[in-house]
Amino acid sequence: MKNKKTKIKKRSAIKPSLTKVTQEHLEVLQLTAEDRTPLQISDVLKSIGKRGVEKRLSVLYLHLGVNSAIAAYRKVLMLGLMPLR
């Protein structure tokens, strides 16, 4: 149980960092915005599985300082990291 608390602490200590947002993060977010499930996204990308998609989204949310796909999409559009489609 102690390890889980440590993990949560470390995770909450991560500060937003736009420099760590990758093109792959943005591609996963774009596919999410197209209302695709993590499994469908993994089928499109081929290089990552369903769990990898979920992980990339959660890491992206941390880097952007948001907690949902809608908030992440809005923020990357406002910052000009991704064009509106």
C-alpha positions as CSV (number, residue, x, y, z in Angstrom):
1,M,0.0,0.0,0.0
2,K,2.9,2.4,0.7
3,N,4.2,2.1,-2.9
4,K,0.8,3.2,-4.3
5,K,0.9,6.3,-2.1
6,T,4.4,7.1,-3.3
7,K,3.3,6.7,-6.9
8,I,0.4,9.1,-6.4
9,K,2.6,11.6,-4.7
10,K,5.2,11.5,-7.6
11,R,2.4,11.8,-10.2
12,S,0.8,14.8,-8.5
13,A,4.3,16.4,-8.2
14,I,4.6,16.5,-12.0
15,K,4.2,20.1,-13.2
16,P,2.7,21.1,-16.6
17,S,5.4,21.2,-19.3
18,L,4.6,22.1,-22.9
19,T,8.1,21.1,-24.0
20,K,7.3,17.5,-23.2
21,V,4.2,17.4,-25.5
22,T,5.1,15.2,-28.5
23,Q,3.6,14.8,-31.9
24,E,2.4,11.4,-30.9
25,H,0.5,12.9,-27.9
26,L,-1.2,15.3,-30.3
27,E,-2.0,12.6,-32.8
28,V,-3.7,10.5,-30.0
29,L,-5.6,13.6,-28.9
30,Q,-6.8,14.4,-32.4
31,L,-8.1,10.8,-32.8
32,T,-9.8,11.1,-29.4
33,A,-11.4,14.3,-30.5
34,E,-12.8,12.4,-33.5
35,D,-14.7,10.3,-30.9
36,R,-12.5,7.2,-31.3
37,T,-12.0,4.8,-28.5
38,P,-8.5,3.8,-27.3
39,L,-8.8,0.5,-29.0
40,Q,-9.8,2.1,-32.3
41,I,-6.9,4.6,-31.9
42,S,-4.4,1.7,-31.4
43,D,-5.8,0.1,-34.6
44,V,-5.1,3.3,-36.5
45,L,-1.6,3.9,-35.1
46,K,-0.5,0.3,-35.1
47,S,2.6,1.2,-33.1
48,I,0.9,1.3,-29.7
49,G,-1.8,-0.8,-27.9
50,K,-5.0,0.3,-26.2
51,R,-3.2,0.7,-22.8
52,G,-0.4,2.8,-24.5
53,V,-3.1,5.1,-25.9
54,E,-4.6,5.6,-22.4
55,K,-1.2,6.2,-20.9
56,R,-0.3,8.8,-23.6
57,L,-3.5,10.7,-22.9
58,S,-3.0,10.7,-19.1
59,V,0.6,11.9,-19.6
60,L,-0.6,14.6,-22.0
61,Y,-3.2,15.8,-19.5
62,L,-0.4,16.1,-16.9
63,H,1.8,18.0,-19.2
64,L,-1.0,20.4,-20.1
65,G,-2.3,20.7,-16.6
66,V,-5.8,19.6,-17.5
67,N,-8.0,16.6,-16.6
68,S,-10.0,15.7,-19.7
69,A,-9.8,15.3,-23.4
70,I,-12.0,18.3,-24.0
71,A,-9.8,20.6,-21.8
72,A,-6.7,19.2,-23.5
73,Y,-8.0,19.8,-27.0
74,R,-9.1,23.3,-26.1
75,K,-5.7,24.1,-24.6
76,V,-3.6,22.8,-27.6
77,L,-5.8,24.8,-30.0
78,M,-5.4,27.9,-27.9
79,L,-1.7,27.4,-27.7
80,G,-1.5,26.8,-31.5
81,L,0.0,23.3,-31.0
82,M,-2.5,21.7,-33.3
83,P,-4.7,23.1,-36.1
84,L,-8.5,23.1,-35.8
85,R,-10.0,20.4,-38.1
